[in-house]
Amino acid sequence: MSVANTSIGTSHLTGIVPATGDSVARSLPDKTLLEWLRMMVLIREFEVRTMQAYQDRKIGGFCHVYIGQEAVAVGCTASVEHPDPIVTAYRDHGHALARGMDPKYCMAEMFGRIGGCAKGKGGSMHMFDRDNNLFGGHGIVGAQTPLGAGLAFGTKYIDEVINEGTSQRVTLCFLGDGALNQGALHEAMNLAGLMKLPVIFIVENNGYSMGTSINRGTTMADEITAKAKAYGMLSAQIDGMDILNVYDGMKAVVDQVRSTPCPAFVDMRTYRFKGHSMSDPRKYRPREEEQSYETDDPIAKLRDYLFSQKLFDEDRFKAMSKEIRGEVRASIKWAEASPPPDVMEELYKDVYVEEWGPYNGTSEPEMLTDGDQRKEEG
């Protein structure tokens, strides 16, 4: 399937036309679709508990939940392979979980505890998991896009120059629609186009940059893929509220970028059910709009599809949901038991890899050493 200027999927968002051809996602093993549903429910439950913990003042600083956008992280992650790098913005809990981070390390990072993936130093906006090739959430709008281009350059250089082979990996670089007007993005896209870098810029287009509608702040708001044309990129528009459409659309883009190294740009139409952050009063959009999109819940869509195919039933769904609630509660309990970082010890650590002056080198977070300890104990 050629993805140049292609629209994929259906939605009540404007500008999206139905896909043509057979669905790849619907031909996948039943187990895979059930795993997708479980992961989306896990992300939703994690975010609901995150909101509660924030309101209970167990989480501080900024906090941006992913409720409503679960199909994007799960579907996009499923479309690539484990060695493929992923980098994202600050609404990043869903991506971390979808990429394979244990919820307890994710929750401990939210709580600012030493057991977090970044030893409590990053918090909500800076999930990082090197073993799973997740190169972080980033708090500066658009700052991750040059890094996405750099990751793609790195994999291409290793594969083609050092290993004297062909480019094998694809980088996914997520951004919000609010980053579309950042100069860093356009510089990254220009370089990616010039150097034929295998990076896919995925705009999680939920219609609002903080409290400003995309139509008020961005040119070509109804056709942002026009921005990709200026850089000679492949482009696609995908319905991000249906994971089957997400996977179908992204798999076509990923396969093309992998086979012929080049950049691509995806307008992923989605919607966040909650505010921009936990401090958002949501006065800039009508409640009727929110209710309309909530009927388009991506979790309910996949659940109902599995029901219709006799692959799942209500009792099994309830049992799965109960199991996930227990898993997330356990992650909270583990995070609360993890101590805060020793401020003076950690202040001078992880600045330089090796000891230098007052800086005492670096150390791996518990997330990376826990498995080794378990092996020794076993």
KOLMI-950174 format. One line per field, with one value per residue (C-alpha): residue in three letters; x, y, z; residue number from 1. Coordinates in nm, 3 decimals. Layout:
<atoms>
aa = c(ALA/...)
c1 = c(X/...)
c2 = c(Y/...)
c3 = c(Z/...)
i = c(NUM/...)
</atoms>
This chain:
<atoms>
aa = c(MET/SER/VAL/ALA/ASN/THR/SER/ILE/GLY/THR/SER/HIS/LEU/THR/GLY/ILE/VAL/PRO/ALA/THR/GLY/ASP/SER/VAL/ALA/ARG/SER/LEU/PRO/ASP/LYS/THR/LEU/LEU/GLU/TRP/LEU/ARG/MET/MET/VAL/LEU/ILE/ARG/GLU/PHE/GLU/VAL/ARG/THR/MET/GLN/ALA/TYR/GLN/ASP/ARG/LYS/ILE/GLY/GLY/PHE/CYS/HIS/VAL/TYR/ILE/GLY/GLN/GLU/ALA/VAL/ALA/VAL/GLY/CYS/THR/ALA/SER/VAL/GLU/HIS/PRO/ASP/PRO/ILE/VAL/THR/ALA/TYR/ARG/ASP/HIS/GLY/HIS/ALA/LEU/ALA/ARG/GLY/MET/ASP/PRO/LYS/TYR/CYS/MET/ALA/GLU/MET/PHE/GLY/ARG/ILE/GLY/GLY/CYS/ALA/LYS/GLY/LYS/GLY/GLY/SER/MET/HIS/MET/PHE/ASP/ARG/ASP/ASN/ASN/LEU/PHE/GLY/GLY/HIS/GLY/ILE/VAL/GLY/ALA/GLN/THR/PRO/LEU/GLY/ALA/GLY/LEU/ALA/PHE/GLY/THR/LYS/TYR/ILE/ASP/GLU/VAL/ILE/ASN/GLU/GLY/THR/SER/GLN/ARG/VAL/THR/LEU/CYS/PHE/LEU/GLY/ASP/GLY/ALA/LEU/ASN/GLN/GLY/ALA/LEU/HIS/GLU/ALA/MET/ASN/LEU/ALA/GLY/LEU/MET/LYS/LEU/PRO/VAL/ILE/PHE/ILE/VAL/GLU/ASN/ASN/GLY/TYR/SER/MET/GLY/THR/SER/ILE/ASN/ARG/GLY/THR/THR/MET/ALA/ASP/GLU/ILE/THR/ALA/LYS/ALA/LYS/ALA/TYR/GLY/MET/LEU/SER/ALA/GLN/ILE/ASP/GLY/MET/ASP/ILE/LEU/ASN/VAL/TYR/ASP/GLY/MET/LYS/ALA/VAL/VAL/ASP/GLN/VAL/ARG/SER/THR/PRO/CYS/PRO/ALA/PHE/VAL/ASP/MET/ARG/THR/TYR/ARG/PHE/LYS/GLY/HIS/SER/MET/SER/ASP/PRO/ARG/LYS/TYR/ARG/PRO/ARG/GLU/GLU/GLU/GLN/SER/TYR/GLU/THR/ASP/ASP/PRO/ILE/ALA/LYS/LEU/ARG/ASP/TYR/LEU/PHE/SER/GLN/LYS/LEU/PHE/ASP/GLU/ASP/ARG/PHE/LYS/ALA/MET/SER/LYS/GLU/ILE/ARG/GLY/GLU/VAL/ARG/ALA/SER/ILE/LYS/TRP/ALA/GLU/ALA/SER/PRO/PRO/PRO/ASP/VAL/MET/GLU/GLU/LEU/TYR/LYS/ASP/VAL/TYR/VAL/GLU/GLU/TRP/GLY/PRO/TYR/ASN/GLY/THR/SER/GLU/PRO/GLU/MET/LEU/THR/ASP/GLY/ASP/GLN/ARG/LYS/GLU/GLU/GLY)
c1 = c(0.000/0.134/0.094/0.171/-0.108/-0.332/-0.627/-0.695/-0.985/-1.320/-1.427/-1.660/-1.352/-1.346/-1.136/-1.106/-1.239/-1.291/-0.997/-0.995/-0.867/-0.852/-0.772/-0.438/-0.530/-0.840/-0.631/-0.394/-0.413/-0.692/-0.431/-0.278/-0.608/-0.680/-0.334/-0.411/-0.736/-0.563/-0.293/-0.544/-0.743/-0.418/-0.326/-0.677/-0.677/-0.323/-0.424/-0.742/-0.537/-0.276/-0.543/-0.657/-0.300/-0.241/-0.556/-0.433/-0.103/0.101/0.215/0.352/0.448/0.289/0.078/-0.077/-0.298/-0.356/-0.722/-0.891/-0.570/-0.481/-0.530/-0.254/0.028/-0.074/-0.146/0.166/0.391/0.242/0.327/0.703/0.963/1.137/1.473/1.294/1.346/1.053/1.062/0.769/0.651/0.536/0.202/0.406/0.274/0.076/0.377/0.594/0.342/0.273/0.647/0.672/0.762/0.642/0.364/0.536/0.844/0.624/0.414/0.722/0.857/0.525/0.561/0.918/1.061/1.402/1.239/1.116/1.252/1.461/1.511/1.239/1.427/1.208/0.851/0.545/0.698/1.020/0.959/1.270/1.334/1.656/1.604/1.277/1.423/1.198/1.412/1.202/0.919/1.026/0.886/0.986/0.733/0.884/1.226/1.196/1.163/1.533/1.612/1.377/1.566/1.895/1.786/1.693/2.029/2.203/2.029/2.082/2.452/2.505/2.318/2.459/2.808/2.933/2.766/2.794/2.440/2.101/1.895/1.681/1.514/1.238/1.209/0.870/0.869/0.544/0.437/0.121/-0.049/0.077/0.431/0.346/0.457/0.787/1.096/1.276/1.020/1.067/1.445/1.419/1.181/1.408/1.711/1.510/1.397/1.746/1.913/1.631/1.611/1.378/1.176/0.797/0.670/0.334/0.119/-0.125/-0.375/-0.631/-0.748/-0.610/-0.268/-0.329/-0.649/-0.622/-0.808/-0.583/-0.794/-0.704/-0.331/-0.215/-0.233/-0.383/-0.540/-0.776/-0.492/-0.172/-0.019/0.036/0.330/0.496/0.479/0.719/0.983/0.913/0.775/0.531/0.217/-0.096/-0.403/-0.523/-0.823/-0.659/-0.981/-0.986/-0.685/-0.759/-0.735/-0.427/-0.246/-0.355/-0.248/0.076/0.184/0.160/0.367/0.622/0.671/0.732/0.976/1.162/1.193/1.295/1.453/1.277/1.084/0.707/0.449/0.124/-0.178/-0.317/-0.667/-0.754/-0.910/-0.815/-1.112/-0.961/-0.789/-0.449/-0.310/-0.449/-0.473/-0.687/-1.044/-1.148/-1.348/-1.236/-1.446/-1.814/-1.919/-2.136/-1.822/-1.654/-1.960/-1.975/-1.616/-1.655/-1.905/-1.614/-1.412/-1.131/-1.145/-1.517/-1.466/-1.215/-1.407/-1.728/-1.548/-1.409/-1.754/-1.902/-1.639/-1.710/-1.348/-1.443/-1.747/-1.864/-1.765/-1.408/-1.384/-1.492/-1.241/-0.962/-1.055/-1.053/-0.709/-0.576/-0.719/-0.530/-0.211/-0.235/-0.317/-0.009/0.201/0.079/0.158/0.507/0.565/0.459/0.699/0.990/1.187/1.243/1.588/1.863/1.876/2.243/2.354/2.147/2.204/2.559/2.489/2.402/2.548/2.854/2.892/3.226/3.331/3.459/3.512/3.210/3.013/3.014/2.934/2.611/2.413/2.139/1.782/1.621/1.424/1.747/1.899/1.586/1.592/1.957/1.886/1.594/1.814/2.077/1.814/1.666)
c2 = c(0.000/0.342/0.584/0.911/1.153/0.869/0.890/0.580/0.498/0.648/0.899/1.190/1.410/1.602/1.505/1.130/0.892/0.515/0.286/0.055/-0.300/-0.581/-0.514/-0.654/-0.616/-0.832/-1.118/-1.121/-1.400/-1.366/-1.357/-1.041/-0.852/-0.960/-0.837/-0.499/-0.474/-0.565/-0.305/-0.029/-0.115/-0.117/0.229/0.360/0.219/0.344/0.694/0.693/0.597/0.856/1.125/1.010/1.005/1.354/1.481/1.316/1.508/1.192/1.315/1.664/1.886/1.861/1.559/1.490/1.181/0.977/0.884/0.859/0.820/0.463/0.317/0.540/0.425/0.060/0.042/0.231/0.027/-0.293/-0.182/-0.173/-0.416/-0.409/-0.276/0.025/0.341/0.540/0.893/1.102/1.421/1.474/1.287/0.970/0.722/0.532/0.495/0.368/0.100/0.004/-0.035/-0.279/-0.083/-0.249/-0.032/-0.027/0.150/0.390/0.467/0.507/0.764/0.948/0.949/1.080/0.769/0.608/0.297/0.492/0.438/0.757/0.716/0.972/1.254/1.284/1.247/1.232/1.390/1.191/0.818/0.643/0.277/0.201/-0.176/-0.127/0.139/0.411/0.723/0.931/1.169/1.530/1.834/2.104/2.126/1.986/1.921/1.548/1.591/1.661/1.369/1.151/1.249/1.185/0.838/0.754/0.886/0.673/0.349/0.414/0.491/0.177/-0.046/0.097/0.228/0.039/-0.293/-0.237/-0.355/-0.198/0.017/-0.212/0.006/0.266/0.541/0.658/1.020/1.126/1.487/1.678/1.915/2.203/2.125/2.177/2.541/2.483/2.562/2.254/2.029/2.193/2.179/1.810/1.742/1.927/1.721/1.400/1.477/1.567/1.265/1.013/0.922/0.636/0.837/0.869/1.189/1.097/1.395/1.288/1.540/1.574/1.909/2.131/2.264/2.314/2.524/2.654/2.486/2.377/2.584/2.901/2.846/2.637/2.690/2.413/2.276/2.049/1.910/1.922/1.658/1.950/2.042/1.712/1.785/2.075/1.830/1.560/1.320/1.036/1.129/0.964/1.056/0.786/0.744/0.720/0.630/0.274/0.053/-0.169/0.134/0.258/-0.069/-0.101/0.253/0.250/-0.094/0.035/0.342/0.150/-0.117/0.143/0.346/0.028/-0.106/0.227/0.440/0.776/0.997/1.001/1.222/1.095/1.301/1.072/1.201/1.139/1.310/1.341/1.284/1.486/1.822/1.911/1.855/1.797/2.173/2.229/2.352/2.262/2.581/2.617/2.331/2.251/1.955/1.839/1.797/1.589/1.368/1.315/1.192/0.978/0.768/0.697/0.525/0.317/0.059/0.002/-0.028/-0.311/-0.479/-0.476/-0.604/-0.898/-0.961/-0.965/-1.215/-1.442/-1.400/-1.252/-1.208/-0.979/-1.212/-1.250/-0.875/-0.810/-1.066/-0.906/-0.558/-0.680/-0.834/-0.509/-0.303/-0.529/-0.488/-0.109/-0.102/-0.317/-0.068/0.213/0.012/-0.064/0.301/0.420/0.173/0.292/0.564/0.914/0.973/1.083/1.443/1.517/1.177/1.189/1.560/1.489/1.153/1.086/1.415/1.246/0.875/0.862/1.026/1.380/1.650/1.658/1.433/1.071/0.894/0.718/0.414/0.210/0.244/-0.046/-0.121/-0.241/-0.422/-0.586/-0.869/-0.951/-0.958/-1.195/-1.428/-1.435/-1.503/-1.780)
c3 = c(0.000/-0.091/0.194/0.020/0.110/0.221/0.460/0.667/0.896/0.984/1.249/1.307/1.294/0.969/0.673/0.726/0.463/0.497/0.435/0.136/0.116/0.370/0.734/0.844/1.212/1.179/1.043/1.341/1.601/1.856/2.132/1.986/1.982/2.339/2.445/2.285/2.478/2.803/2.748/2.671/2.984/3.185/3.059/3.134/3.487/3.549/3.445/3.655/3.962/3.867/3.874/4.217/4.350/4.214/4.385/4.707/4.665/4.628/4.286/4.239/3.950/3.609/3.518/3.177/3.152/2.836/2.878/2.536/2.336/2.438/2.090/1.954/2.182/2.175/1.801/1.697/1.927/1.787/1.433/1.496/1.631/1.969/1.835/1.680/1.890/2.027/2.165/2.277/2.444/2.803/2.783/2.805/3.063/2.799/2.571/2.857/2.951/2.590/2.531/2.821/3.133/3.454/3.604/3.944/3.805/3.612/3.921/4.143/3.899/3.921/4.299/4.278/4.444/4.406/4.258/3.956/3.605/3.643/4.020/4.089/3.917/3.610/3.726/3.506/3.196/3.173/3.147/3.010/2.940/2.756/2.759/2.573/2.343/2.483/2.477/2.706/2.740/2.700/2.875/2.625/2.344/2.024/2.181/2.117/1.738/1.666/1.896/1.690/1.375/1.555/1.668/1.309/1.188/1.449/1.354/0.983/1.036/1.244/1.001/0.679/0.763/1.067/0.984/0.607/0.550/0.489/0.723/0.937/1.200/1.210/1.471/1.598/1.714/1.882/1.924/1.999/1.756/1.973/1.857/1.489/1.499/1.678/1.473/1.606/1.435/1.097/1.125/1.213/0.925/0.684/0.788/0.781/0.428/0.308/0.466/0.401/0.768/0.867/1.118/1.142/1.301/1.458/1.551/1.822/1.696/1.976/1.844/2.121/2.212/2.581/2.566/2.210/1.928/1.644/1.404/1.594/1.613/1.317/0.943/0.730/1.047/0.855/0.644/0.844/0.618/0.378/0.601/0.513/0.141/0.183/0.303/0.047/0.306/0.288/0.479/0.610/0.811/1.049/1.279/1.620/1.801/1.661/1.730/1.429/1.202/1.388/1.332/0.967/0.886/1.082/0.957/0.599/0.683/0.891/0.624/0.356/0.569/0.667/0.312/0.157/0.430/0.424/0.667/0.707/0.878/1.029/1.129/1.401/1.476/1.839/2.142/2.506/2.732/3.019/3.038/2.902/3.251/3.597/3.652/3.341/3.416/3.056/2.997/2.635/2.493/2.547/2.756/2.464/2.253/2.521/2.560/2.186/2.171/2.482/2.287/2.050/2.323/2.166/2.445/2.397/2.020/2.047/2.329/2.125/1.818/2.017/2.158/1.807/1.691/1.992/2.104/2.439/2.660/2.937/3.220/3.089/3.037/3.396/3.525/3.320/3.443/3.804/3.757/3.610/3.895/4.135/3.932/3.939/4.311/4.369/4.170/4.394/4.706/4.571/4.480/4.825/4.986/4.774/4.957/4.819/4.666/4.903/4.783/4.849/4.720/4.401/4.334/4.221/4.059/3.693/3.575/3.423/3.359/3.537/3.863/3.808/4.069/4.299/4.062/4.171/3.846/3.769/3.878/3.722/3.848/4.028/3.712/3.547/3.846/3.989/3.737/3.808/4.182/4.131/3.923/4.199/4.463/4.250)
i = c(1/2/3/4/5/6/7/8/9/10/11/12/13/14/15/16/17/18/19/20/21/22/23/24/25/26/27/28/29/30/31/32/33/34/35/36/37/38/39/40/41/42/43/44/45/46/47/48/49/50/51/52/53/54/55/56/57/58/59/60/61/62/63/64/65/66/67/68/69/70/71/72/73/74/75/76/77/78/79/80/81/82/83/84/85/86/87/88/89/90/91/92/93/94/95/96/97/98/99/100/101/102/103/104/105/106/107/108/109/110/111/112/113/114/115/116/117/118/119/120/121/122/123/124/125/126/127/128/129/130/131/132/133/134/135/136/137/138/139/140/141/142/143/144/145/146/147/148/149/150/151/152/153/154/155/156/157/158/159/160/161/162/163/164/165/166/167/168/169/170/171/172/173/174/175/176/177/178/179/180/181/182/183/184/185/186/187/188/189/190/191/192/193/194/195/196/197/198/199/200/201/202/203/204/205/206/207/208/209/210/211/212/213/214/215/216/217/218/219/220/221/222/223/224/225/226/227/228/229/230/231/232/233/234/235/236/237/238/239/240/241/242/243/244/245/246/247/248/249/250/251/252/253/254/255/256/257/258/259/260/261/262/263/264/265/266/267/268/269/270/271/272/273/274/275/276/277/278/279/280/281/282/283/284/285/286/287/288/289/290/291/292/293/294/295/296/297/298/299/300/301/302/303/304/305/306/307/308/309/310/311/312/313/314/315/316/317/318/319/320/321/322/323/324/325/326/327/328/329/330/331/332/333/334/335/336/337/338/339/340/341/342/343/344/345/346/347/348/349/350/351/352/353/354/355/356/357/358/359/360/361/362/363/364/365/366/367/368/369/370/371/372/373/374/375/376/377/378)
</atoms>
